[in-house]
Amino acid sequence: MNLESSSAWKQANAYFKKIKDSKITGFLDEARLKDFTFEFNGIYFDFSKHRIDATLLHYLIEVAKEMQLNSGIDAMFKGEIINKTEQRAVLHTALRQQTTSPVIVKGHNIIPDIKETDERIKTFVNQVINKQWKGYTGKPITDVVNIGIGGSDLGPKMVIHALKDFRTPLKMHFLSNIDPFQLDNLLQQIDLETTLFLVVSKSFSTQETLTNAQNIQQIYIEAFGKEAVAHHFVSVTTQVEKARLFGIPNNNVFPMWDWVGGRYSLWSPAGLAIPLAIGYDNFIALKQGAYAMDQHFKETDLKNNLPVLAALLTLLYNNLYQFETEAYIPYADKLLFLPDFLQQLMMESNGKSVGLDNKKVSWQTGNIIWGNTGTNAQHSFFQLLHQGTKIVPVNFIAERTNKSTNFSGNHKILLANMIAQAEALMTGEYNEIPYKNFEGNRPSTTILFDEISPESLGSLLAYFEHQTFVEAWLWQINAFDQFGVELGKKLAKNVLSDINDTSKSLGHDVSTNALIERIRT
Ligand code: F6P
């Protein structure tokens, strides 16, 4: 079954043609507000400002039913091999499971492994936070650097920034890019004697991460000798042996498992920076929040299921209205890195054009995810959102309460702007002068936290993960592989060797050859 063969999808298409020009404001009344808004774990979701009525939503839910979404959800939670191209289970949900019910992967219950690793994490982070873990010269750790990229960077960085109100005294740094500008800059900020490095790489083969880690390791060896490495380097990887060969002793290596994808891994030891930054108990609260959303996703009927509704809205805009992009605009500086995180989560997961049947799909898949914080964004790209030829569904995200006692008025200004933008996009404003006219009817979701806490943030992040999974299921693609990143990595190795070996004659196309020549000189 796929979108083309689904009879509910045909009905949805036919009905869509009838209502596609209807005004959102025409749908909006108290009854709709009740049906399209939800409270979950301290978060208010408002889906009422969308170009969909109850009938079209009904058809889209029928599509999900016809495509047996529920069996897909079950298969994921049970640990079936749903990542078929890599022959892997997909079990980020097991990492936050709050019960001891077994989850079996290839005949082995993984829950005790997760609990044991969590205990190791707890002991380790408490040692560091309580100043019992000492650097080589006997001083306690003051700074932690996460060396990693993609899923080994974006999740932890986003969460730690979002939970600034819950921080331990440790100073956190992130080194992701291979641009030496970042490394130089980092080295100016830290004291080698009191810094701990987390080398986070699921594959332990990522060029950027390994090169940066090697550069820093060399600095330690030159300054203090080889023995210093064990005091300052910890690793998280599925490749324990590679980490050992790299010089990180086994005791300093936290395992990762192939059943957790990089972009879904902040709940695993790959998120080790998180408990260091906010304490172990808050890390557990983050997982508890995610678990609550997991339970909701698993057990709630499709009509009231938050990640399912979010995914159906993506289907509506991507595949019926044919809008190509979706914006995520946090009106909360705490969520500054959320759009970056969502870009990897959604675009690396669903940017695929071959379906589960290994054939090219004939429908649109992953749309383009982008965004930045408000109100800044209002003064840069909101012009296009209001009057451009493209329609961009927007996800507004904010926090209702405010911890800054001194400037609570500013927070109200922030929220007033967000609410007004959603209203303006929807209602528009008629003006007989065309360039002053606002057509309106531009859709948005509003997500309002009571407070951004470890638990509520955990729930929202799990919501986005499950939304991504549902979208992939409806598009019949595998959300959990990423073969599209490989070709560039392979060619970069050839190009690097061509840049370094100036005696080699170049065999690329003329444009590429010319660029390499410029770097060589
Ligand atoms: O190149 C893409 C990617 O493989 C991502 O999927 C992953 O999150 C990132 O690189 C980092 O990978 P690793 O954790 O193996 O270093």
Boltz pocket constraint, residues with backbone or C-beta under 6 A from the ligand:
constraints:
  - pocket:
      binder: B
      contacts: [[A, 149], [A, 150], [A, 151], [A, 152], [A, 200], [A, 201], [A, 202], [A, 203], [A, 204], [A, 205], [A, 206], [A, 209], [A, 262], [A, 263], [A, 348], [A, 482], [A, 485]]
      max_distance: 6.0
